[in-house]
Amino acid sequence: MPVESKQNQPKNWARLSKIIRQLIQSKQGPTAIRYAITLVILVILFNVFNVINSYVGRDFISSIEQKNVNAFYLNAILYAIVFIISSVIGSINRYAEERLGILWREQLTWRFTENYLTERTFHQIIGTPGIENPDQRITDDVKAFTTTTISFALLFIGGVFSAISFSGVLWSINPILFLVAVGYAIAGTFSTIFLGKSLIRINYDQLDMEASYRADLLHIRQHAESIAVTHREARMSVRLKSRLRKLVNNFRKLISVNLRLSMFTNSYNYFIQIIPMLIIAPSYMRGEIEFGVITQAAIAFTTLLNAFSLIVTQFQSISAFSAVVKRLHSLDSAMLHSETESKQKREANYKADEICFENFSLYSNDRSKLLVDNLDFSIRRKERWLITSLDETVKLSLFRSIAAISNHSEGKIKKPSFDEVLFLPEQSYLPPGRLRNVIVPAYLNLEVSDAEILSELKNMGLESLVRRFGGLRALKEWDEELSLAEKYKIAIIRILFVKPKFLILDRPGSSLGKFEISKLLKLFYKLGVTTVVIAKDEETVLEYDYHLNISHFGKWTLTPPQLPNRIQ
């Protein structure tokens, strides 16, 4: 990908301004504005005292040269007062900056997190080019973005006021020195951009490579047992070695660019110390000015040049910051696109009280094999459906398609909204947390008592589970603590509390016996929940209203044939 060009810079400003507007419009906006105004006032005060400090310093040095004891002690006291006030202003400034930073980080992190979880965006953007490691972007990149933006903003505001304040001071001392400062800063800025322009791209790649390496290490920790049992250490070693090599090679490029940039910026900064002396010292030698004016000129020149040279002094930070802005914008755009697309698709495929297949065909991932050919029927309320196939791929793919997490299909599946259709995969997933919170949905928390939960656990034969872990408020990683059957039964209890219109079960025979499945079907039927069971093995069709069997080449049969106006 090419280096950021001049045409891309306005895009970065647009991205930055958009995120700032979102902060102002959020509920944290009024507080953020108050902190921002406070910071601007503090920056102005700090610059005012810097100017005062330059005059006090001038008189202090001149009193030493003139051996004026009274003036020396008076200016020493003034010096101390200015230092104390400046220190207090600096400390309050740091506090306000950090408070604004954490406020903004909280707002931005939650906005990204909320968008990440809305409309199953976290699943939709998997594998999207340029959106690698979204978790790292939401945590590390947001932190870097908020703190760096505030820091740069304060540097810029401080630079503007420093330039205004010390331009007058420097011009009053020597106009030529002022013009030299401006010309030196302009030349340094263009030279820095030319020498370091490739840093933006390199920093962008480095952030992704670091995150990818960390993600692979996390993968090993999450799958430690499986990797150990299957002896996959060598394969993971090759993968990690390859990622580390790319990471190191890119970092070497970064070091090389930083080397030539540092050589220039160090030389640039060293010459700042001598240039004012070369121009102003002859005036002192001719007796035209006091010695303290040389010190004041040096301070004014350095301060003014630093204000004009923000790009020179901060270019490495700016390049890393540009990469962060671009990464966050890419993630934000991808999530927004995914969310909009999912909403449009859901609204277009909405159908109340039915799951309707319209000329629906399903293919393998590489589209080389037809799995299901032209399904065309409806699953209505209070019906019980059994779906069978000798091909496990067909079963899993059909389950994923009904759940709208597969894109290898043609035609449509229309169904009610998300909260009216629940899915129970073959291996159910339980999030970490308290046992009660895992069983009871958040919106039903106040409506379901502990006694009701214990009663359902007893009905499922899980009463010992509560004793085993120390109560309903036990905090565990349940996906690791429980057996496959226990997790499946807890997921079923949660469904009993939710009472959806439709329930799709993927191969429940992997966790439950036929008697338990039969018992659940009767229970859900009494509750008015439509059940669709994708069978693990051969199942009796006697307990179902319809049996859909999918055979070779996607051919299917429906028993009994569905009538258009079937009486419920």
C-alpha positions in Angstrom: 0.0 0.0 0.0 1.5 3.4 -0.9 2.7 5.9 1.6 0.2 8.5 2.7 0.2 11.2 0.1 -0.7 14.9 0.4 -4.2 14.0 -0.9 -4.7 11.6 2.0 -3.9 14.1 4.7 -7.3 15.9 4.4 -8.8 12.4 4.9 -7.0 12.1 8.2 -8.3 15.5 9.3 -11.8 14.5 8.3 -11.5 11.2 10.2 -10.1 13.0 13.3 -12.8 15.7 13.2 -15.6 13.0 12.9 -14.4 11.2 16.1 -14.1 14.5 18.0 -17.7 15.5 16.9 -18.9 12.1 18.2 -17.3 12.8 21.6 -18.9 16.2 21.8 -22.4 14.8 20.9 -22.1 11.9 23.4 -23.3 12.0 27.0 -19.6 12.6 28.1 -19.6 15.7 25.7 -20.4 18.5 28.3 -17.7 17.2 30.7 -15.2 16.8 27.9 -15.9 20.4 26.7 -15.3 21.7 30.3 -12.0 19.9 30.5 -11.0 21.1 27.1 -11.7 24.8 28.0 -9.8 24.4 31.2 -6.8 23.0 29.3 -6.8 25.9 26.8 -6.9 28.4 29.7 -4.1 26.6 31.4 -2.0 26.6 28.2 -2.5 30.3 27.8 -1.6 31.0 31.4 1.5 28.8 31.1 2.7 30.8 28.0 2.0 34.1 29.8 4.2 33.0 32.7 6.9 31.8 30.2 7.0 35.3 28.7 7.2 36.8 32.2 9.9 34.3 33.1 12.0 35.4 30.1 12.0 39.0 31.3 12.7 38.0 35.0 15.5 35.8 33.7 16.9 38.7 31.6 17.0 41.0 34.6 18.4 38.3 36.9 21.4 37.6 34.6 21.9 41.3 34.1 22.0 41.9 37.9 24.7 39.3 38.2 26.7 40.9 35.4 26.3 44.4 37.0 27.0 43.0 40.5 23.7 44.6 41.8 23.0 42.7 45.0 19.5 44.2 45.7 18.4 43.6 42.1 19.8 40.0 42.3 17.8 39.0 45.4 14.7 40.7 44.1 14.8 38.9 40.8 15.7 35.7 42.5 12.5 36.0 44.6 10.5 36.8 41.4 12.1 33.9 39.7 11.0 31.5 42.6 7.4 32.9 42.5 7.1 32.4 38.7 8.5 28.9 39.0 6.1 27.9 41.7 3.1 29.3 39.8 4.2 27.6 36.6 4.7 24.3 38.5 1.1 24.5 39.9 -0.3 25.3 36.4 1.7 22.5 34.9 0.5 20.0 37.5 -3.2 21.0 37.1 -2.7 20.9 33.3 -1.4 17.3 33.5 -4.4 16.3 35.8 -7.0 17.8 33.4 -5.3 16.3 30.4 -5.3 12.8 31.9 -9.0 13.2 33.0 -10.0 14.2 29.5 -8.0 11.4 28.1 -9.6 8.7 30.2 -13.1 10.2 29.6 -12.5 10.1 25.8 -11.0 6.7 25.9 -14.1 5.3 27.8 -16.5 6.9 25.3 -14.6 5.8 22.2 -13.8 2.3 23.5 -17.4 1.6 24.4 -18.7 3.0 21.1 -16.4 0.7 19.1 -17.2 -2.2 21.4 -21.0 -1.6 21.1 -20.7 -1.4 17.3 -18.5 -4.5 17.3 -21.3 -6.5 19.1 -24.3 -5.0 17.2 -25.8 -7.0 14.4 -23.1 -9.7 15.0 -20.5 -7.4 13.4 -17.7 -9.2 15.2 -18.5 -12.3 13.1 -19.2 -10.5 9.8 -15.9 -8.7 9.6 -13.8 -11.8 10.2 -11.3 -12.1 7.3 -12.1 -8.6 5.9 -8.9 -7.4 4.3 -7.3 -4.5 6.2 -9.3 -5.2 9.4 -6.9 -7.6 11.1 -6.9 -7.8 14.9 -10.0 -5.6 15.7 -9.6 -6.4 19.4 -6.1 -4.8 19.4 -7.5 -1.7 17.6 -10.3 -1.3 20.1 -7.9 -1.5 23.1 -4.4 -0.3 22.3 -5.2 1.9 19.3 -8.0 3.7 21.0 -5.7 4.4 24.0 -2.9 5.6 21.8 -5.3 7.7 19.7 -7.0 9.6 22.7 -3.8 10.4 24.6 -1.9 11.4 21.5 -4.6 13.5 20.1 -5.0 15.5 23.3 -1.2 15.8 23.6 -0.8 17.1 20.0 -3.7 19.5 20.4 -2.2 21.0 23.5 1.2 21.2 21.7 -0.4 22.9 18.8 -2.3 25.4 21.0 0.7 26.0 23.1 2.8 26.5 20.0 0.4 29.1 18.6 0.4 31.1 21.8 4.2 30.7 22.1 4.6 32.0 18.6 2.4 35.0 19.2 4.0 35.7 22.6 7.6 35.4 21.7 7.4 36.8 18.2 7.0 40.2 19.7 9.8 39.6 22.2 12.2 38.4 19.5 11.3 41.1 17.1 11.9 43.8 19.7 15.4 42.3 20.4 16.4 41.8 16.7 14.1 41.5 13.7 16.8 39.6 11.7 16.8 36.9 14.5 13.0 36.6 14.1 13.2 36.1 10.3 16.0 33.5 10.7 13.8 31.5 13.2 10.9 31.4 10.7 13.2 30.5 7.7 15.0 27.8 9.7 11.7 26.2 10.9 10.3 26.1 7.3 13.5 24.5 5.9 13.5 22.0 8.8 9.9 21.1 8.3 10.1 20.3 4.6 13.4 18.3 5.2 11.8 16.2 7.9 8.8 15.4 5.8 11.0 14.3 2.9 13.3 12.1 5.1 10.5 10.5 7.2 7.5 10.2 4.8 7.7 6.4 4.7 7.3 6.1 8.5 3.5 6.2 8.3 3.2 3.0 6.2 5.9 1.2 8.2 4.3 2.1 11.6 0.9 0.9 10.2 2.4 -2.5 9.3 4.3 -2.8 12.5 1.1 -2.4 14.6 -0.6 -5.1 12.6 2.4 -7.5 12.8 2.8 -7.0 16.6 -0.9 -7.7 17.1 -0.8 -10.8 14.8 2.1 -12.3 16.7 0.3 -11.7 20.0 -2.9 -13.2 18.6 -1.0 -16.4 17.7 0.5 -16.7 21.2 -3.0 -16.2 22.6 -4.3 -19.0 20.3 -1.7 -21.4 21.7 -2.9 -20.5 25.3 -6.5 -21.1 24.4 -5.8 -24.4 22.6 -3.0 -25.6 24.8 -4.4 -29.0 25.4 -5.4 -29.7 21.8 -2.0 -28.6 20.5 -0.2 -30.8 23.1 -2.3 -33.9 22.4 -2.0 -33.6 18.6 1.7 -32.6 18.6 1.2 -29.5 16.6 4.0 -27.6 18.3 6.2 -27.8 15.3 3.6 -26.3 13.0 2.9 -23.5 15.4 6.7 -22.9 15.8 7.0 -22.5 12.0 4.1 -20.1 11.9 5.4 -18.0 14.8 8.9 -17.9 13.4 7.5 -16.6 10.1 5.5 -13.9 11.8 8.5 -12.9 14.0 10.8 -12.7 11.0 8.4 -10.4 9.2 7.9 -8.3 12.3 11.7 -8.0 12.8 12.3 -7.1 9.2 9.7 -4.4 9.3 11.2 -3.1 12.5 14.6 -2.9 10.9 13.1 -0.7 8.2 11.6 1.5 11.0 15.0 1.7 12.7 16.7 2.7 9.4 14.3 5.5 8.7 14.4 6.7 12.3 18.2 6.8 12.0 18.4 9.2 9.2 15.5 11.2 10.7 17.3 11.4 14.1 20.6 12.5 12.5 18.8 15.4 10.9 16.6 16.4 13.9 19.5 16.1 16.4 21.6 18.4 14.2 18.6 20.7 13.7 18.2 21.0 17.5 21.9 21.5 18.3 22.2 24.4 15.9 19.2 26.1 17.6 21.5 26.7 20.6 24.2 28.6 18.7 22.3 30.5 16.0 20.9 33.2 18.4 24.4 33.7 19.9 25.9 34.2 16.5 23.4 36.9 15.6 23.0 38.7 18.9 26.4 38.4 20.6 28.1 41.1 18.3 25.5 43.7 19.6 26.6 42.9 23.2 30.2 43.2 22.2 29.5 46.6 20.8 27.8 47.6 24.0 24.4 48.0 22.5 22.6 45.6 24.8 23.0 44.1 28.3 24.3 40.6 28.8 20.8 39.4 30.0 19.4 40.2 26.6 21.5 37.4 25.1 19.9 34.9 27.5 16.4 36.3 26.8 17.1 36.1 23.0 18.2 32.5 23.3 15.1 31.6 25.3 12.8 33.5 22.9 14.5 32.0 19.8 14.3 28.4 21.1 10.7 28.8 22.2 9.6 30.4 19.0 11.5 27.8 16.9 10.0 24.9 18.8 6.5 26.4 18.2 7.2 26.6 14.4 9.0 23.2 14.4 6.3 20.9 15.8 6.5 18.7 12.7 10.3 18.4 13.0 10.3 17.6 16.7 7.2 15.4 16.7 7.4 13.7 13.2 8.0 10.2 14.5 5.0 10.5 16.9 2.9 12.1 14.1 3.7 9.2 11.8 2.7 6.6 14.4 -0.4 8.6 15.2 -1.4 8.8 11.5 -1.2 5.0 11.3 -3.4 4.7 14.4 -6.0 7.1 13.0 -6.1 5.2 9.7 -6.5 1.8 11.5 -9.4 3.1 13.7 -11.1 4.6 10.7 -10.8 1.4 8.7 -12.3 -0.6 11.6 -15.1 2.0 12.1 -16.0 2.0 8.4 -16.0 -1.8 8.2 -18.2 -2.1 11.2 -20.6 0.6 10.0 -20.9 -1.1 6.6 -21.4 -4.5 8.1 -24.1 -3.2 10.5 -25.9 -1.4 7.8 -25.8 -4.3 5.4 -27.0 -6.7 8.2 -29.9 -4.5 9.1 -31.0 -4.1 5.4 -30.7 -7.9 4.9 -32.7 -8.6 8.1 -35.4 -6.2 7.2 -35.7 -7.5 3.7 -35.9 -11.1 4.9 -38.3 -10.4 7.8 -41.5 -12.5 8.0 -43.6 -12.7 11.2 -44.5 -16.2 12.6 -42.8 -18.2 9.9 -39.4 -19.4 8.7 -39.9 -19.4 5.0 -37.5 -20.9 2.4 -37.9 -19.3 -1.0 -36.0 -21.1 -3.8 -33.1 -21.6 -1.4 -30.0 -23.5 -2.6 -26.9 -24.1 -0.5 -23.3 -24.7 -1.6 -20.1 -25.8 -0.1 -17.6 -23.1 0.9 -15.8 -23.3 -2.4 -19.1 -23.5 -4.3 -17.9 -26.7 -6.0 -20.7 -28.9 -4.5 -24.4 -28.4 -4.3 -25.6 -29.3 -0.8 -29.3 -28.4 -0.9 -31.2 -27.7 -4.1 -34.1 -25.2 -4.2 -35.8 -25.6 -0.8 -39.3 -24.0 -1.0 -41.6 -24.4 2.0 -42.5 -22.7 5.3 -42.1 -23.7 9.0 -45.1 -22.3 10.9 -45.8 -21.7 14.5 -46.3 -24.7 16.9 -44.9 -27.2 14.3 -42.3 -29.8 15.0 -39.7 -30.5 12.3 -37.0 -33.1 11.9 -34.2 -32.6 9.4 -32.0 -35.5 8.4 -29.1 -36.1 6.1 -26.3 -38.6 5.8 -23.9 -35.7 5.1 -22.8 -33.9 8.2 -21.7 -30.9 6.1 -25.2 -30.5 4.9 -26.6 -30.4 8.4 -24.0 -27.9 9.7 -24.3 -25.7 6.6 -28.1 -25.6 6.8 -28.0 -24.7 10.5 -25.5 -21.9 9.8 -27.6 -20.6 6.9 -30.8 -20.4 9.0 -28.7 -18.5 11.6 -27.6 -16.1 8.8 -23.9 -16.7 9.3 -23.2 -18.4 6.0 -23.0 -16.6 2.6 -22.6 -19.6 0.3 -26.2 -19.7 -0.8 -28.8 -18.5 -3.3 -32.5 -17.6 -2.7 -33.9 -16.4 0.6 -34.7 -17.6 4.1 -37.3 -15.2 5.7 -37.8 -15.4 9.4 -38.9 -13.4 12.5 -36.5 -11.1 14.4 -33.5 -12.3 16.3 -35.1 -12.4 19.7 -37.9 -14.7 18.4 -35.7 -17.3 16.9 -33.0 -19.0 19.1 -30.3 -21.4 17.9 -28.7 -24.2 19.9 -25.5 -25.5 18.2 -24.2 -29.0 18.6 -21.6 -27.8 21.1 -23.3 -25.0 23.1 -21.2 -22.1 24.3 -21.5 -20.6 27.8 -19.9 -17.2 28.5 -17.8 -16.6 31.6 -19.6 -15.0 34.6 -21.8 -15.9 37.4 -23.9 -19.1 37.0 -27.2 -17.2 37.5 -26.2 -14.6 34.8 -25.3 -17.4 32.4 -28.7 -19.0 32.8 -31.0 -16.0 33.0 -30.9 -13.3 30.2 -30.1 -9.8 31.5 -33.6 -8.4 30.6 -35.3 -11.1 32.7 -33.0 -10.8 35.7 -35.6 -9.2 38.0 -38.4 -11.5 36.8 -36.7 -14.9 37.5 -36.1 -16.0 41.1 -33.4 -18.3 42.4 -36.1 -20.8 43.3 -37.2 -21.0 39.7 -33.6 -21.5 38.5 -33.0 -24.3 41.1 -36.2 -26.0 40.1 -35.3 -26.1 36.4 -31.7 -27.3 37.2 -33.3 -30.1 39.2 -35.6 -31.0 36.3 -32.5 -31.3 34.1 -30.7 -33.4 36.7 -28.2 -30.6 37.5 -29.0 -29.9 41.1 -25.5 -31.2 42.2 -23.9 -28.6 39.9 -25.0 -25.8 42.3 -23.4 -27.6 45.3 -20.3 -28.4 43.3 -19.5 -24.8 42.5 -20.9 -23.0 45.6 -24.2 -21.5 44.5 -25.8 -19.6 41.7 -23.4 -16.7 42.1 -20.3 -18.7 41.5 -18.0 -17.0 39.1 -16.3 -19.4 36.6 -15.2 -19.9 33.1 -18.2 -22.2 32.4 -17.2 -23.2 28.9 -14.1 -24.9 30.5 -15.6 -26.1 33.8 -18.7 -28.1 32.5 -19.1 -31.2 30.3 -20.7 -31.0 26.9 -24.0 -32.4 28.3 -24.1 -30.0 31.2 -23.5 -27.0 29.0 -26.2 -28.2 26.6 -28.8 -28.6 29.4 -28.0 -25.1 30.9 -28.4 -23.6 27.4 -31.8 -25.3 27.3 -32.8 -23.9 30.7 -32.0 -20.4 29.4 -34.2 -21.1 26.4 -37.1 -22.1 28.7 -36.9 -18.7 30.4 -36.7 -16.8 27.1 -39.6 -18.8 25.4 -38.8 -17.9 21.8 -41.3 -18.5 18.9 -38.8 -20.8 17.1 -36.0 -23.0 18.3 -33.4 -24.6 16.0 -31.4 -27.4 17.6 -28.3 -28.7 15.8 -27.7 -32.4 16.4 -28.8 -32.5 20.1 -28.1 -36.3 20.0 -24.4 -35.4 20.6 -25.2 -34.3 24.1 -28.6 -35.8 25.0 -30.2 -39.3 24.8 -33.3 -39.9 22.7 -35.5 -40.1 25.8 -34.2 -36.6 26.9 -34.8 -35.2 23.5 -38.3 -36.6 23.4 -39.0 -35.1 26.8 -37.8 -31.7 25.7 -39.9 -31.8 22.5 -43.0 -32.4 24.6 -42.1 -29.5 26.9 -41.4 -27.0 24.1 -44.6 -28.1 22.4 -46.6 -27.3 25.5 -44.9 -23.8 25.7 -45.9 -23.2 22.0 -42.3 -23.1 20.8 -41.8 -24.3 17.2 -38.9 -26.8 17.2 -36.6 -27.7 14.3 -34.3 -30.6 15.1 -31.4 -31.3 12.8 -30.8 -35.0 13.7 -27.5 -36.5 14.8 -28.4 -40.0 13.7 -31.5 -41.8 12.7 -34.4 -40.4 14.7 -38.0 -41.5 15.1 -40.3 -39.4 13.0 -43.3 -40.1 15.0 -42.9 -37.1 17.3 -42.6 -34.6 14.4 -45.2 -33.0 12.2 -42.7 -32.8 9.2 -39.6 -34.7 8.2 -37.2 -33.1 5.7 -34.6 -35.6 4.4 -31.8 -34.2 2.3 -30.0 -36.9 0.1 -27.2 -36.8 -2.4 -26.7 -33.9 -4.8 -29.0 -31.7 -2.7 -32.2 -33.6 -3.5 -34.8 -33.5 -0.7 -38.1 -35.0 0.3 -40.7 -33.6 2.7 -42.9 -36.0 4.6 -45.8 -35.4 4.7 -46.0 -33.0 1.8 -46.8 -29.5 3.2 -50.3 -28.3 2.2 -50.8 -24.6 1.5 -53.6 -24.2 4.0 -52.7 -26.7 6.6 -54.9 -26.5 9.8 -52.8 -25.9 12.9 
